[in-house]
Amino acid sequence: MTEIDTLQRRRELVMLSAELQRATIARRLSRIEANPARVALGYAAKVASRPLLITLGTRAVRLAVRAYRRRSVNKGRH
């Protein structure tokens, strides 16, 4: 077996290994996505995140209004 044959064989083995790794990753991802518990957790996270965003948004607005009022009051004192 010549050096070129050896290199070609190595290349084939590397390509085969890469294909097997891709297939393994694809199989694992499909199992994770198909897991009913994972799907339920995903829906729960989506539902919970919306009220959380609204709550955080209203708190930010309240904080901004308080800061504005304090600034307005302090300007009136000087």
C-alpha positions as CSV (number, residue, x, y, z in Angstrom):
1,M,0.0,0.0,0.0
2,T,1.5,3.3,-1.0
3,E,1.4,6.5,0.9
4,I,-1.3,8.0,-1.3
5,D,-3.5,4.9,-0.7
6,T,-3.0,5.2,3.0
7,L,-3.9,8.9,3.0
8,Q,-7.0,8.2,0.9
9,R,-8.0,5.5,3.3
10,R,-7.6,7.8,6.3
11,R,-9.7,10.4,4.5
12,E,-12.5,7.9,3.9
13,L,-12.4,6.9,7.6
14,V,-12.5,10.6,8.7
15,M,-15.5,11.2,6.4
16,L,-17.2,8.1,7.7
17,S,-16.6,9.2,11.3
18,A,-18.0,12.7,10.6
19,E,-21.1,11.2,9.0
20,L,-21.6,8.9,12.0
21,Q,-21.2,11.8,14.4
22,R,-23.8,13.9,12.5
23,A,-26.2,11.0,12.5
24,T,-25.8,10.5,16.3
25,I,-26.3,14.2,17.0
26,A,-29.4,14.3,14.8
27,R,-30.8,11.3,16.5
28,R,-30.2,12.7,20.0
29,L,-31.8,16.1,19.0
30,S,-34.9,14.4,17.7
31,R,-35.2,12.4,20.9
32,I,-34.9,15.6,23.0
33,E,-37.5,17.4,20.9
34,A,-39.9,14.5,20.9
35,N,-39.7,14.1,24.7
36,P,-43.1,15.0,26.1
37,A,-41.7,16.4,29.3
38,R,-39.5,18.7,27.3
39,V,-42.4,19.9,25.2
40,A,-44.5,20.6,28.3
41,L,-41.6,22.5,29.9
42,G,-41.2,24.5,26.8
43,Y,-44.9,25.5,26.8
44,A,-44.8,26.3,30.5
45,A,-41.7,28.5,30.0
46,K,-43.4,30.4,27.2
47,V,-46.6,31.0,29.2
48,A,-44.6,32.1,32.3
49,S,-42.3,34.4,30.4
50,R,-45.0,36.7,29.1
51,P,-46.4,37.7,32.4
52,L,-42.9,38.1,33.7
53,L,-42.1,40.5,30.9
54,I,-45.2,42.5,31.6
55,T,-44.4,42.6,35.3
56,L,-40.8,43.7,34.6
57,G,-42.0,46.3,32.1
58,T,-44.4,47.8,34.5
59,R,-41.8,47.9,37.3
60,A,-39.4,49.7,35.0
61,V,-42.0,52.3,34.1
62,R,-42.8,52.8,37.8
63,L,-39.2,53.3,38.6
64,A,-38.8,55.8,35.8
65,V,-41.9,57.7,36.9
66,R,-40.6,57.8,40.5
67,A,-37.2,59.0,39.4
68,Y,-38.9,61.8,37.3
69,R,-41.0,62.9,40.2
70,R,-38.1,63.0,42.5
71,R,-36.1,65.0,40.0
72,S,-39.1,67.4,39.6
73,V,-39.5,67.9,43.3
74,N,-35.7,68.4,43.8
75,K,-35.7,71.1,41.0
76,G,-38.5,72.9,42.8
77,R,-36.6,73.1,46.0
78,H,-33.5,74.7,44.6
